[in-house]
Structure formats: structure tokens, C-alpha cells
Amino acid sequence: MTAPARLPRAFWWLWTSSAASNLADGVLKTALPLVALGFTTSPAAVAGLSLALSLPWLVVALPAGALVDRWDRRATLVVADVARAVVVALLTVVTLTGGGSMAALYAAAVLVGVAEVFRDTTAQSVLPQVVGRDALPAANGRLHAAELTTNAFAGPPLGGVLVGVGAAVALGAPAGLWALAVLALLQVRGSFRAPRAVDAPRTTLRRDIGEGLRFLWRRPVLRTLAVMVGVTNLAMSAVSAVFVLWAVGAGSAMGLTEAQYGVLLMWLAVGAVGGSLVAGPVTARLGRTATLGVSVVGSALCLAAPAVTTDPLLVGAANTVAGFGIALWNVVTVSLRQRLTPDHLLGRVNSAYRLLAWGTMPLGAALGGLIGETWGLRWVFVVGGVVAGGLVVLLPRVGEGALVAAERAAQEDGVRGPDDEPTDDGPTDDGPTDDGRHDDGPPADEADGPDDVRP
């Protein structure tokens, strides 16, 4: 039996940074729409914040992926977190001095979104350089558990509570957390540039972008999964952009307080944590295609639930089911993409995939605001559920036979190279093992990285 892979010290600093950064994300993305309610009750105006946060994926995702494959990846993470900390700190100062406005929230959301594009693209590409191939399953599982717990479990209720204390407090907390993330990243030593062949010619940014796009589009499995997650995120973005108006305030349909709203969102993470812990056994029993089907159905039920009930317990239960399905989706699809993509293309393929997957989110936010403004908020949930559920028609395109054939072709092409050496040669920590004893993440063969489906 092979001994569990050892995780280098550099990984635990990366893990700490990721936990702090994702907690900041969770707090800010819950706090922004709640703070906006102090300025407006327009569905379109509130939905505009989701649009502003996600619009950068349409504009800068492709060049970001190409640049990440050229730059030092640790330095890119540092700059991205510094940028977000500075932007939100300035927004906090503006709020404290009485200058807060929707315009200020929009501007901050766009700038934070741009930095997030670079950070998230880099995060999926740097890990193999930090831990090496043999340790990827253990590292991915632990990293995913930290991100899930902080971003979706702890962040939303904390954001709701902090808004109750004061808008400036809720906006200032993420700035401090991103500063902590930077301090942890600075402890990771070494160079983290993408590997390139010694005799590889210099290429233009445009050619690099094209290479990543062609690789993705010529792989039917990856292309279909990107389209499916893009449609799912469009529906989820439409619902999440206006859900705060449906849920928060004495005059809303659900009548929740800010803190209760944060707790309601937390149930999505509860399901996701559970899904990530049992993803291996579920996938082994059902197969990967059926597992993806569970995710599609769960997402549709969650999105449609507010249209038929305003009971927080029932809506929370639907969120839990959706979170469970989202975790299953990410466990299957992110691992698959990592196995099918060569190291030197990871940044570009990740950004191209994310462009298709997340580039629909601005459109979804805009549609959610438009539908809510024109026909009423209930119809946003109806349309979202129908659109997400309709993806079952694409499941045959990612059948188990197609997945196995894609993996076999990647092996024949030599995609998965022998780059098994971690970059950090300092003391290591075994951490929990991946042989079923007390693992925090999914099993070794199905661990995943940062999420593709965005709740």
C-alpha cells in the first residue's frame, strides 16, 4: 500500500491564505447587497452589484489566463489580494465619511471582480507546483474544504451579522482578511512560473489565448461541461441577484433580518460540505454522469423553491440539497479538467473554461433584475428553475464512455507529466491521511479545486 503523500510547509501557508481570502469573499458578497438596501429597493439596481462583480469574467478572463501562464503565480496571488484589500479599505473610508452610494458600491465591485479573475485563475494553476503530482489529491481535498467552509459556510452569516453592526464594519472586515492572506502568501518561498520548453519560441498574448481556447473547444467533454456550468451559473446568478429583496426586510416575502438571511445562505454550504465528504462513494455507486444529473436536479429544485414557499426552513432545505449537488459537480468536473490539461496550458484553459462557465453570470444578474422589475420576483425563481433543470438533455454528451475515452486520449498524448516534485523542500506535515481515516476532503481520485459552479 502506498504511503500517504506528504504535504510541504508551503502548502499550509497557501491553505491559510486561501482560507482568509475566501472568508473575505464570503463576507463581502453577502454584505454588498445588504448595504445596497440602504440606498435602493430596486431589483435592477441591487442586481447590478452581482453584474458588476461578475462582468470582469467576460472582459479580462482570457488575457488573465495567458498572463498567469507567463507570470510568477505566487506573486500574482499576492498582487490580487493586495488590490482587493486596498479597494475595499477605500470603500470603507468613503462609507465612514458619509460618502457611501450605489455608485461607490458598483465601482468597488468591478475592481474587486477584476482582481478576483486573476486570483481564481491562478489558484487552480499554482497547486501542482507547490505540492507535486503525488500530493495533489490530499492537497486539493484540504484546500477545497477550507474554501468551502470559509466562503460559503462562515462568510454569509458573518457578513449578515457585521452589516447589522454597521456598513463600515462589514466592508472593513474583508480588507483585513485579505491583508492576512497576503502575509501568509509571503511565507511561500520559491519561483512559481509555468513550465515551458527550453526551446519554446516567444509567443504573443493573442496566440497564447488562442491556444487555450482551441484546446478547450476541441475537447467535446470539456466544452459540454463548460456550457452546462455556464447555463447553471446564469440561472443561479439571476436568482441570487434579487433574492435579498425577496428575503430581507419587514415588507419582503420572507421577512428575514440581515443575520437570518446570512444563516439561510449558510445552508447551501452545509449541503456542499456534506456532498464533498461523500462525493467519492456517491460517484463510485452512481457513476460520474448520474452524479452530474443529481447536481442538475438539485440546482433546479433550489432555484425554484422560493416560487412555491416562503418558509425559511423549506427554502433552507432546498439550499442544502443544491449545495450537496454543487459539491458533487465540482468534485467530478474540476478533477477531470486537471487530468485532461497539460501543466503549461492550465492557466489558459482554466480561464477559457471560466469564461464560458462564469461569463454568463453578468447576463444572469441583468436578466434577474429585468424579470423581477417587469413581471415580479417570483418569476425569477420559476425561470431559473426551468432553465437549470433543462440541462438534463445534455447529460448524454458527457456519458461515462465519453469521459473514459477523453482520459485515455489524454494519457496517450502525455498530458499528465512526471512533475512530481514539490517546490518547497522545508519541513513537511503529513496531515490527515487519504485512506479513509479522517480526511477532510473527498477521496483521492475525486478531490477538486476551487469551485466552478458559483452558488
N, C-alpha and C positions, 0 to 999 in steps of 0.2 A: 504494500500500500504506500503510495507516495505521501511524503510528509507535507503538511500544510505549508503553503508559500509564506515566507516571512515578509512582513511589511517594513520598509525602511523608515527611518525617523522623518525623512522629508514628507512621506505620505501623511503622517499625523499632523504636521503643520498645515499641509494642504487641506486636510479634513477639517481642522479648526477654522481655517479661513473660509472654507465653503459653508460651514455651519453658521458662522457670523454673518456672512454675506447673504445667505438665504433667509435668515431670520429678518434681516433688514428688508429684503424683498417682500416678505410676507406682511410685515408691519406696514410698509409704505403703500402697497397695493390695496390694503384694506382701509387705511387711513385716508387716502386721497379722495375717494368718492364720498366718504363720511364728512370730511372737511368741506367738500363742494356743496353739501346740502345747506351750509350756512350762507351760501351765495345764490343758489338757484334750486328750483324743484323741477326744472325742465328735463324730461327724459333725454332729449337730444344733447343738451349741454352736459349732463352727467356722463352720458355715453361717450362724449368727446374725450374724456380723460382716458378711457380704455383705448380709444382710437389713437390718441397721442402717444401712449406707451408702446403700442404695437406697430405704429406706422414705420418706425425705423427699420423693421424687418423687411419691408418692401423696398426701402431706399438703399440701405447700406449692407444688407446681408451678404451679397455676392462679393463685393470688394473686401468686406471684412474677412471672409473665409480665405481669400487669396493672400491677404496681408498677414493673417495669422500663420499661414504656412511659410511666410518669409521672416517674420519677427521672432524674437525670443518670447516663448509663450508665457513664462512666469512674469516677465516684465509687462506683457500685455494685460495680464490679470491685475497686476498692481495698478497700472495706469487707469484701467476701467473702474476699479473700486475707489481710487482717489477721486476720479472725476465725479462719480455719483455722490460721494461724501461731500464734496465742495458744493455741488449744485443744491443738494438738499439742505446743507447748512445755510447757504444764502437764502433759500426759500424760508427757512425758519426765522432768520433775521428780519426778512420782509414782513412776515406774519407778526412777529413781536412788535414791530414798529407801526403796525396798523395799515400796512400797505398790501395786505393779502387780497387776492382777487382771483377770478376764474382764469384770467389771462396769465397770472403768475403760475397757477397750478398747471395750465397747459404747457407753458414754456418749460417748466421743470420736468414734466412728464416726458416731453420729447427728448430732452437732453439725457435724462436717466435711461430712456429707451435705447438711445444710440449706444451708450456705454454698455448696456446690457447685451446688445447684439455681439459686441466684441468679447465680453466676458463669457457668455454662454457658448459661443462658438469655440473659444479657446479651451474651456473647461473639459469638453469632450475629447479634445485632441492632446492634452498635456499628460493625462494619466499614464499611458503606456511608457512615457519617458521617465516618469517618476518611480514606478514600481516594477516595470518589466512585464513580459508576457505571462510568466507563470503565476504572478501575484494578482493579475487583473481581476479574476472572479472575486477574490476576497476583498480587494480594494474597492471595486465597483459596488459590492453589496453594502459595505460600511459607508461609503460616500453617499449612496442613494438614501440609506436610512437616515443619515444626518440631514440631508437636504429636505427630505420629506417631512421629518419631524419639525424642523425649524420653519420652513417656508409655509407649509400648509397646516401644521398642527398647532404650533406655538404662535406663529406670526399673526394670523387673523384675530384670535381673541385678545392678544396683547395689543394689537392695533386698535381694536374697538375700545378697550379699557383706556388706552392713552388718549384717544380722541375725547373720551368723557372727562379726562383731566384737563385737557386743553389742546388746541390745534398745534401750537408751537411745540409742545412736548411730543406729540405724535409724529411730527415731522423731524424733530431733532434727534429722536432715538435712532432712526436708521443711519443718520450721518455718523453717529458714534460707533455703531456696529460695523459700518464699512471701514472706519478707521482701524478698528480691531482686526478686521480681515486683512488689511494691508500689513499690519505689524506681523501677523502670522506668516504671510507670504514671504516677507523679507527674511524669514528664517530658513527658507528653502534655498539651498546653495546649488550652484552649477549653471550650465548653459542648457536651454531648452528650445533650441531651434529645431525645426523639422528636418529629418534626414534627407539629404539629396545625394544623388550620384556624384562622384568626384568630377566626372567629365560632362555633367549635365550643362547644357548651354543656358545662358541667361535668357529669360523669357519676359514678355511684357505682362502687366497685370491683366490685361484683357485676355491674353492667351491662357493664363493660369485659370481665370474664371471659366473660360470656355471648356477647359479640360475637366474641371469638376462637374460642370453641367452635363457634358457629354457622358461622363462615367455614370452619373445617376440616371439619366434619361434612357441609356441603352441597357439598363438592368430592369427588366419588367417588374420584378418583385419590389425593388426599392421604389420604383416610380409609382406603382399602385399604392404602396403603403403611404408614400408621401401625399398622394391625392386624398386618400382616406382620412389621414390625420388632419389634412388641411380643411376638409369639409367639417369634420368634428369640431375643430377649433373655431371655425366660422360660426357654427351653431352655439357653441359654448360662450364665445365672445359676445354674441348678440344678447344672450340671456344675462351673463354676468354684468354687462354694461348698464343694465337698467334694474337689476334685481334689488339693489339698495333702495330704490324708490318703492318697490313692492313690499319690502320687508320692514323698513325702519321708519319710525315716527307714529304719533298717535293717529294720524289720518291715513296711514298706509293700510294695505290689505292685511298684513300680519301683525302690525303694531308692536314691533320689537324695539328695544333700546339699542344703542350702539354696541354695548357689551354683549347683549344677547345675539346680535347679528354676527359678531365675531365668533361666538360659540357655535352658531348654526353652520358657519363656513367650516369650522373645525371638523365637523363630522365627515366631510369629504376626505380629510386626511386620515381619520380613523379607519375608514374603509381602505384607503390606499396603503396604510401600514399593514393592515391585515392581508391585503392582496399581495404585497411584496413578500410577506413571510411564507405564504402558501403557494406562490406562483409556480415553483418547481413541481410539487406534487400535482397541482391542477393541470399544468401543461403536460406532464407525463401521462396523466389519465385521459385527458380530453384530446390532446394533440394541439399543436400551435394554432391551426386555423380555427378550430372550435373555441379555443381560448380567446382569440381575437373577436369571435362572434359574441361571446359573453360580454366583452368590453363594449361592443357596439350597442347591444340591447340595454346594458346598464346605463350608458350615457343618455340614450333616448328617454329612458324612464325618468332619470334625474331632471332632464331639461323640461319635460312635460309636466312633472309633478305639481309645480305651483299653479298650473292652469286648472287643476281639479281639486286642490286642497290648500287651505291657508294654515293648517295645523302645523306648528313648528316641529312636532315630533315626527309626523309623516314626511315632511319635506326633509328633515334631517336624516330619516331612514333612507330616503331616495338618494340623498347625497352620499351616504355611506356605501350604498350599492354602486353608485357611479365611481366613487374613489377606488373601490375594490377592482372594478373593471379597468380603470385607467392604469392602475399598477400592473395588471396582467398585460395590458397592451404594451406598456413601456418595457417591461421585462423581456417580452418576445422581440419587439422591433428594434430597440436600441442595440441589444446584443447581436442581432442579425446584421445590422448595418456595420457594426465594428468588425464582424468576421468577414464581411464581403468587401471591405475597403482597404486599400494599401495605406500604410502609415503616411507617406508623403502627400497623399490626397485627402487625409481625414478632415483638415480644416475646410477645404473647398467643398467636399461632398457634404459635410455637416451643414455648411452654410446654404448650399443649394437645396438640400432636403428641408432645412428650416425655412427657407424662403417659400417653398410650396406648403409646408406644414403650418407656419406661423404667419405667412404673408396674408392669409385670409382673415386674420384677426381684426385688422383695421376695418375691413369691409363688413365683418360681422358686427363690430361695435356700431358702425354707421347704420347698418340695417336694423339693429335692435332699437336704436334711437328713433329711426324713421317709423318703424312699425308701431312702437309704443306711442309716438306722438300722433300718428294717423288713426290707428284702429284700437289702441289701448294696450296696456302692458300684458294682459292675459294672452293676447295673440302672439306675443314674442315667444312665450313658452310653448305654445301649440306648434308654431312654425319650427322652432328649434328642435323639438322632439321628433317631428316628422322628418326633417332633413337628416338628423343624426341616425335615426332608425333606418332610413332608406339605404344606408351603406351596406346592409346585408347583401345586396345584389352584387357587390364587388368581391365578396369573400371567396368565390370560386377561383378568382385570379391569383389568390395567394394560398392555394391549396398546399397540403403537405408535400406533394410531389414536386411542385414548383419551388418550394423552399429548399428541399433537399438538393434538387438539381442546381440551384443557384450556389449553394455552399460547395458542392462538388466542383463546379466550374471555377470558383474562386480558389480552391485548393490546387487545381490543375494549373491555374495561372500564377501560382506562387504568391498570392495576395498576402497570406499570413507568413511573414518572415520570421527569422530566428532571433529577433531583437528582444532578448530575454533579460538583459542586464538593467537593473535599476540605476538611476543616476546618482543616488545618494549612497555612499559607502560607509556611513556612520553606523552607530548602534541601531539595531532593529528591534522590533517588538512583534511577537507572534500574534498577539491579539486573539480574539475568539477564532476558533477553527471553522473550517467549512465542511466538516464531515458530519454535521448534524448535531453537534454537542450544544453549542449556544451561539449560533450565528445570528447576527442582526440583519442580514440581508438574504436575498434569495439564494438558492443553491448555486454552486459554482458555474454550471453550464448555462444558467439563465439570468445571471446578475446583470443589472443595467446601469446606465449612467444617468445624467441629467434628463429630465422628462422631455418627451415630445408632445404628448397631449397636455395642453395647458388648462387646468380647471379654473 
